[in-house]
């Protein structure tokens, strides 16, 4: 097994008792917030497996709210995250589920603001590392370690190729790519992780392509 850095072994600097239950939860919340792109009015969090059993004792509930407020894992405000969110008028709801997940440290997040919603499933795999396994009903495998684009598009011929051409023209190297769909000829989600930061002009160019409906960007 290869490690990218010493932090993959010892985990990040963090506030809390467990890298899996605290730093990982912060990171999952942070990714959800950055994809959503705005502060939510409502937060619904479902805990599964080990998270469901220990989320209060290990402060996982506080950690994920801190991430949804876009705090870093070493931010001293983490311990007051729920109070800070409540003072902002954000409604917070926690649920525990008895369904046995594929990984014990699994949680689901639903964010609501007006008519906008986001649903995300995240897994804390240890050492502060995470995996996002589902977004708005689409399966994916996203770590959040690299710059990434999430592109909602019609499941149509040529969309993936047209996006790849744009990235090549701007000398952006694709490190990982995944496309999933719920059903044929409906909507699909393209997830592209890159070696370089994706500039705003590239996002606009991709967003103007036929059959592309929405583009999200996630910085590392």
PEHU-V91058 format. One record per backbone hydrogen bond with DSSP energy under -0.5 kcal/mol. NH is the residue of the N-H (numbers start at 0). CO is the residue of the C=O. If there is no record, write none. Layout:
nh: (NH;NH)
co: (CO;CO)
This chain:
nh: (7;8;9;10;14;15;21;22;23;25;26;27;28;29;30;31;32;33;34;35;36;37;40;41;42;43;44;45;46;46;47;48;49;50;50;51;52;53;54;57;58;59;60;62;63;64;65;66;67;68;69;70;74;77;78;79;80;83;84;85;86;87;88;89;90;92;94;96;100;105;105;106;107;108;109;110;111;112;115;117;119;120;121;122;123;124;124;125;128;130;131;132;132;133;134;135;137;139;141;146;147;148;149;150;150;151;151;152;152;153;154;155;158;161;162;163;164;165;166;167;168;169;170;171;172;174;174;175;177;179;181;185;187;188;189;190;190;191;191;192;193;194;198;201;202;203;204;205;206;207;208;211;212;212;213;215;217)
co: (4;5;5;6;72;13;17;17;18;21;22;23;24;25;26;27;28;29;30;31;32;32;111;111;90;109;92;107;44;94;105;98;103;47;103;47;48;49;50;53;55;54;54;58;59;60;61;62;63;64;66;65;71;74;75;76;77;79;80;81;82;83;85;84;40;42;44;46;98;47;103;121;45;119;43;117;41;115;112;110;108;133;106;130;104;122;128;128;125;122;141;120;130;120;137;118;134;132;131;193;217;191;215;148;189;149;213;150;187;210;185;153;155;157;158;159;160;161;162;163;164;165;167;166;170;172;192;192;190;188;186;182;152;179;150;177;188;148;189;175;146;172;196;198;198;199;200;201;202;203;205;208;151;210;151;149;147)
